[in-house]
Amino acid sequence: MNVLKSEVKDQLDTFAMRLDRVERDVEYLHEKIPDTVQVDIEDSLIEHQVKEAKLKKTSVIPKGK
């Protein structure tokens, strides 16, 4: 019976170590891969800035005013 308990404990320890490793890997990947929402917001901001730049470039500023 003690041998069986020891074997189960060893397997649980191994499983816990593997689970810790998976959690660390997921955290690492989460930090490296940007959220889709953040990317969409950045793309929207860039598009807005490009439109503003085009408007400034094409608008005529009257002299003397």
N, CA, C and O atoms as CSV, one atom per row, in Angstrom:
chain,resi,resn,atom,element,x,y,z
A,1,MET,N,N,0.824,-1.200,0.000
A,1,MET,CA,C,0.000,0.000,0.000
A,1,MET,C,C,0.863,1.257,0.000
A,1,MET,O,O,0.550,2.220,-0.699
A,2,ASN,N,N,1.952,1.258,0.779
A,2,ASN,CA,C,2.849,2.415,0.820
A,2,ASN,C,C,3.512,2.654,-0.531
A,2,ASN,O,O,3.747,3.795,-0.929
A,3,VAL,N,N,3.809,1.562,-1.228
A,3,VAL,CA,C,4.420,1.690,-2.547
A,3,VAL,C,C,3.441,2.372,-3.500
A,3,VAL,O,O,3.832,3.228,-4.294
A,4,LEU,N,N,2.195,1.997,-3.420
A,4,LEU,CA,C,1.173,2.591,-4.274
A,4,LEU,C,C,1.001,4.075,-3.958
A,4,LEU,O,O,0.893,4.894,-4.871
A,5,LYS,N,N,0.974,4.426,-2.676
A,5,LYS,CA,C,0.861,5.833,-2.280
A,5,LYS,C,C,2.055,6.631,-2.787
A,5,LYS,O,O,1.904,7.746,-3.287
A,6,SER,N,N,3.229,6.055,-2.654
A,6,SER,CA,C,4.444,6.735,-3.104
A,6,SER,C,C,4.413,6.949,-4.617
A,6,SER,O,O,4.803,8.007,-5.110
A,7,GLU,N,N,3.953,5.951,-5.335
A,7,GLU,CA,C,3.879,6.049,-6.793
A,7,GLU,C,C,2.868,7.121,-7.215
A,7,GLU,O,O,3.138,7.906,-8.124
A,8,VAL,N,N,1.723,7.154,-6.565
A,8,VAL,CA,C,0.706,8.162,-6.870
A,8,VAL,C,C,1.238,9.550,-6.537
A,8,VAL,O,O,1.032,10.491,-7.304
A,9,LYS,N,N,1.924,9.688,-5.397
A,9,LYS,CA,C,2.487,10.979,-5.006
A,9,LYS,C,C,3.515,11.446,-6.032
A,9,LYS,O,O,3.534,12.621,-6.399
A,10,ASP,N,N,4.363,10.542,-6.495
A,10,ASP,CA,C,5.351,10.898,-7.516
A,10,ASP,C,C,4.669,11.355,-8.808
A,10,ASP,O,O,5.104,12.322,-9.432
A,11,GLN,N,N,3.610,10.663,-9.204
A,11,GLN,CA,C,2.895,11.049,-10.417
A,11,GLN,C,C,2.223,12.412,-10.254
A,11,GLN,O,O,2.207,13.213,-11.188
A,12,LEU,N,N,1.670,12.675,-9.073
A,12,LEU,CA,C,1.057,13.978,-8.820
A,12,LEU,C,C,2.101,15.087,-8.828
A,12,LEU,O,O,1.850,16.177,-9.343
A,13,ASP,N,N,3.269,14.811,-8.260
A,13,ASP,CA,C,4.343,15.804,-8.274
A,13,ASP,C,C,4.779,16.107,-9.707
A,13,ASP,O,O,4.986,17.266,-10.068
A,14,THR,N,N,4.914,15.066,-10.511
A,14,THR,CA,C,5.292,15.244,-11.908
A,14,THR,C,C,4.221,16.045,-12.651
A,14,THR,O,O,4.536,16.940,-13.436
A,15,PHE,N,N,2.968,15.717,-12.397
A,15,PHE,CA,C,1.868,16.450,-13.029
A,15,PHE,C,C,1.880,17.914,-12.606
A,15,PHE,O,O,1.670,18.796,-13.439
A,16,ALA,N,N,2.122,18.185,-11.330
A,16,ALA,CA,C,2.158,19.563,-10.834
A,16,ALA,C,C,3.291,20.345,-11.489
A,16,ALA,O,O,3.118,21.515,-11.831
A,17,MET,N,N,4.448,19.710,-11.666
A,17,MET,CA,C,5.571,20.384,-12.328
A,17,MET,C,C,5.221,20.703,-13.780
A,17,MET,O,O,5.520,21.793,-14.269
A,18,ARG,N,N,4.593,19.761,-14.462
A,18,ARG,CA,C,4.197,19.993,-15.858
A,18,ARG,C,C,3.159,21.103,-15.958
A,18,ARG,O,O,3.217,21.932,-16.866
A,19,LEU,N,N,2.222,21.118,-15.034
A,19,LEU,CA,C,1.196,22.157,-15.026
A,19,LEU,C,C,1.818,23.533,-14.795
A,19,LEU,O,O,1.431,24.504,-15.445
A,20,ASP,N,N,2.774,23.620,-13.878
A,20,ASP,CA,C,3.477,24.885,-13.651
A,20,ASP,C,C,4.173,25.348,-14.921
A,20,ASP,O,O,4.153,26.532,-15.256
A,21,ARG,N,N,4.784,24.415,-15.617
A,21,ARG,CA,C,5.489,24.749,-16.853
A,21,ARG,C,C,4.515,25.275,-17.909
A,21,ARG,O,O,4.807,26.257,-18.592
A,22,VAL,N,N,3.375,24.629,-18.041
A,22,VAL,CA,C,2.368,25.068,-19.008
A,22,VAL,C,C,1.872,26.466,-18.653
A,22,VAL,O,O,1.709,27.308,-19.536
A,23,GLU,N,N,1.631,26.722,-17.364
A,23,GLU,CA,C,1.173,28.049,-16.941
A,23,GLU,C,C,2.213,29.115,-17.280
A,23,GLU,O,O,1.859,30.198,-17.746
A,24,ARG,N,N,3.487,28.818,-17.050
A,24,ARG,CA,C,4.548,29.778,-17.388
A,24,ARG,C,C,4.601,30.017,-18.887
A,24,ARG,O,O,4.759,31.154,-19.332
A,25,ASP,N,N,4.469,28.950,-19.670
A,25,ASP,CA,C,4.497,29.094,-21.128
A,25,ASP,C,C,3.327,29.941,-21.623
A,25,ASP,O,O,3.498,30.783,-22.505
A,26,VAL,N,N,2.151,29.722,-21.064
A,26,VAL,CA,C,0.972,30.498,-21.463
A,26,VAL,C,C,1.165,31.965,-21.099
A,26,VAL,O,O,0.847,32.843,-21.901
A,27,GLU,N,N,1.676,32.244,-19.911
A,27,GLU,CA,C,1.934,33.628,-19.509
A,27,GLU,C,C,2.941,34.283,-20.447
A,27,GLU,O,O,2.765,35.438,-20.836
A,28,TYR,N,N,3.997,33.554,-20.813
A,28,TYR,CA,C,5.011,34.087,-21.721
A,28,TYR,C,C,4.392,34.422,-23.074
A,28,TYR,O,O,4.612,35.505,-23.615
A,29,LEU,N,N,3.621,33.487,-23.612
A,29,LEU,CA,C,2.996,33.715,-24.915
A,29,LEU,C,C,1.991,34.854,-24.850
A,29,LEU,O,O,1.867,35.627,-25.801
A,30,HIS,N,N,1.279,34.964,-23.749
A,30,HIS,CA,C,0.313,36.054,-23.598
A,30,HIS,C,C,1.016,37.404,-23.617
A,30,HIS,O,O,0.480,38.378,-24.145
A,31,GLU,N,N,2.210,37.467,-23.043
A,31,GLU,CA,C,2.976,38.716,-23.050
A,31,GLU,C,C,3.526,39.027,-24.438
A,31,GLU,O,O,3.633,40.196,-24.807
A,32,LYS,N,N,3.875,38.009,-25.207
A,32,LYS,CA,C,4.501,38.205,-26.513
A,32,LYS,C,C,3.502,38.435,-27.639
A,32,LYS,O,O,3.823,39.106,-28.619
A,33,ILE,N,N,2.309,37.895,-27.515
A,33,ILE,CA,C,1.309,38.031,-28.570
A,33,ILE,C,C,0.322,39.107,-28.137
A,33,ILE,O,O,-0.347,38.949,-27.115
A,34,PRO,N,N,0.215,40.201,-28.895
A,34,PRO,CA,C,-0.691,41.282,-28.491
A,34,PRO,C,C,-2.156,40.862,-28.608
A,34,PRO,O,O,-2.518,40.015,-29.424
A,35,ASP,N,N,-2.974,41.473,-27.780
A,35,ASP,CA,C,-4.414,41.222,-27.845
A,35,ASP,C,C,-4.960,41.774,-29.152
A,35,ASP,O,O,-4.492,42.801,-29.643
A,36,THR,N,N,-5.942,41.097,-29.710
A,36,THR,CA,C,-6.558,41.529,-30.959
A,36,THR,C,C,-7.201,42.897,-30.795
A,36,THR,O,O,-7.137,43.724,-31.705
A,37,VAL,N,N,-7.817,43.144,-29.657
A,37,VAL,CA,C,-8.468,44.434,-29.418
A,37,VAL,C,C,-7.441,45.553,-29.454
A,37,VAL,O,O,-7.686,46.607,-30.041
A,38,GLN,N,N,-6.297,45.326,-28.831
A,38,GLN,CA,C,-5.247,46.344,-28.812
A,38,GLN,C,C,-4.756,46.622,-30.228
A,38,GLN,O,O,-4.539,47.779,-30.587
A,39,VAL,N,N,-4.581,45.589,-31.029
A,39,VAL,CA,C,-4.133,45.757,-32.412
A,39,VAL,C,C,-5.172,46.533,-33.205
A,39,VAL,O,O,-4.816,47.422,-33.979
A,40,ASP,N,N,-6.458,46.212,-33.025
A,40,ASP,CA,C,-7.522,46.928,-33.732
A,40,ASP,C,C,-7.535,48.404,-33.362
A,40,ASP,O,O,-7.708,49.260,-34.230
A,41,ILE,N,N,-7.353,48.706,-32.086
A,41,ILE,CA,C,-7.332,50.102,-31.638
A,41,ILE,C,C,-6.141,50.828,-32.247
A,41,ILE,O,O,-6.273,51.960,-32.711
A,42,GLU,N,N,-4.976,50.181,-32.247
A,42,GLU,CA,C,-3.786,50.804,-32.827
A,42,GLU,C,C,-3.982,51.043,-34.320
A,42,GLU,O,O,-3.607,52.099,-34.829
A,43,ASP,N,N,-4.565,50.074,-35.029
A,43,ASP,CA,C,-4.831,50.245,-36.460
A,43,ASP,C,C,-5.789,51.406,-36.696
A,43,ASP,O,O,-5.588,52.206,-37.610
A,44,SER,N,N,-6.824,51.498,-35.878
A,44,SER,CA,C,-7.797,52.583,-36.006
A,44,SER,C,C,-7.136,53.929,-35.754
A,44,SER,O,O,-7.412,54.902,-36.456
A,45,LEU,N,N,-6.270,53.986,-34.760
A,45,LEU,CA,C,-5.566,55.228,-34.446
A,45,LEU,C,C,-4.659,55.640,-35.601
A,45,LEU,O,O,-4.601,56.818,-35.955
A,46,ILE,N,N,-3.958,54.689,-36.182
A,46,ILE,CA,C,-3.071,54.985,-37.314
A,46,ILE,C,C,-3.887,55.494,-38.501
A,46,ILE,O,O,-3.500,56.463,-39.154
A,47,GLU,N,N,-5.019,54.838,-38.778
A,47,GLU,CA,C,-5.869,55.289,-39.884
A,47,GLU,C,C,-6.349,56.718,-39.645
A,47,GLU,O,O,-6.366,57.530,-40.570
A,48,HIS,N,N,-6.732,57.023,-38.425
A,48,HIS,CA,C,-7.185,58.375,-38.082
A,48,HIS,C,C,-6.058,59.389,-38.278
A,48,HIS,O,O,-6.283,60.475,-38.812
A,49,GLN,N,N,-4.853,59.035,-37.850
A,49,GLN,CA,C,-3.712,59.939,-38.002
A,49,GLN,C,C,-3.374,60.161,-39.473
A,49,GLN,O,O,-3.013,61.272,-39.861
A,50,VAL,N,N,-3.487,59.128,-40.287
A,50,VAL,CA,C,-3.224,59.261,-41.722
A,50,VAL,C,C,-4.258,60.189,-42.356
A,50,VAL,O,O,-3.907,61.042,-43.171
A,51,LYS,N,N,-5.527,60.028,-41.987
A,51,LYS,CA,C,-6.574,60.903,-42.527
A,51,LYS,C,C,-6.321,62.357,-42.132
A,51,LYS,O,O,-6.465,63.257,-42.959
A,52,GLU,N,N,-5.946,62.590,-40.878
A,52,GLU,CA,C,-5.653,63.956,-40.429
A,52,GLU,C,C,-4.486,64.546,-41.208
A,52,GLU,O,O,-4.524,65.711,-41.602
A,53,ALA,N,N,-3.451,63.747,-41.428
A,53,ALA,CA,C,-2.282,64.233,-42.160
A,53,ALA,C,C,-2.660,64.585,-43.598
A,53,ALA,O,O,-2.189,65.588,-44.134
A,54,LYS,N,N,-3.500,63.773,-44.221
A,54,LYS,CA,C,-3.934,64.063,-45.588
A,54,LYS,C,C,-4.763,65.341,-45.633
A,54,LYS,O,O,-4.615,66.146,-46.553
A,55,LEU,N,N,-5.634,65.530,-44.642
A,55,LEU,CA,C,-6.448,66.747,-44.597
A,55,LEU,C,C,-5.572,67.981,-44.418
A,55,LEU,O,O,-5.796,69.002,-45.068
A,56,LYS,N,N,-4.589,67.894,-43.554
A,56,LYS,CA,C,-3.682,69.027,-43.346
A,56,LYS,C,C,-2.907,69.336,-44.618
A,56,LYS,O,O,-2.684,70.498,-44.955
A,57,LYS,N,N,-2.500,68.288,-45.316
A,57,LYS,CA,C,-1.710,68.463,-46.528
A,57,LYS,C,C,-2.542,69.095,-47.641
A,57,LYS,O,O,-2.036,69.914,-48.407
A,58,THR,N,N,-3.811,68.717,-47.731
A,58,THR,CA,C,-4.650,69.218,-48.821
A,58,THR,C,C,-5.362,70.519,-48.481
A,58,THR,O,O,-5.836,71.214,-49.380
A,59,SER,N,N,-5.444,70.857,-47.212
A,59,SER,CA,C,-6.140,72.100,-46.863
A,59,SER,C,C,-5.251,73.298,-47.174
A,59,SER,O,O,-4.028,73.245,-47.042
A,60,VAL,N,N,-5.896,74.367,-47.587
A,60,VAL,CA,C,-5.185,75.591,-47.948
A,60,VAL,C,C,-5.363,76.578,-46.810
A,60,VAL,O,O,-6.486,76.866,-46.397
A,61,ILE,N,N,-4.256,77.092,-46.308
A,61,ILE,CA,C,-4.300,78.081,-45.244
A,61,ILE,C,C,-4.149,79.451,-45.889
A,61,ILE,O,O,-3.113,79.739,-46.489
A,62,PRO,N,N,-5.177,80.307,-45.774
A,62,PRO,CA,C,-5.107,81.637,-46.392
A,62,PRO,C,C,-3.994,82.462,-45.753
A,62,PRO,O,O,-3.793,82.431,-44.539
A,63,LYS,N,N,-3.273,83.202,-46.602
A,63,LYS,CA,C,-2.194,84.055,-46.100
A,63,LYS,C,C,-2.791,85.314,-45.499
A,63,LYS,O,O,-3.798,85.829,-45.983
A,64,GLY,N,N,-2.172,85.799,-44.457
A,64,GLY,CA,C,-2.604,87.033,-43.834
A,64,GLY,C,C,-3.716,86.850,-42.822
A,64,GLY,O,O,-4.174,87.842,-42.256
A,65,LYS,N,N,-4.155,85.687,-42.574
A,65,LYS,CA,C,-5.205,85.463,-41.578
A,65,LYS,C,C,-4.676,84.692,-40.425
A,65,LYS,O,O,-5.416,84.406,-39.483
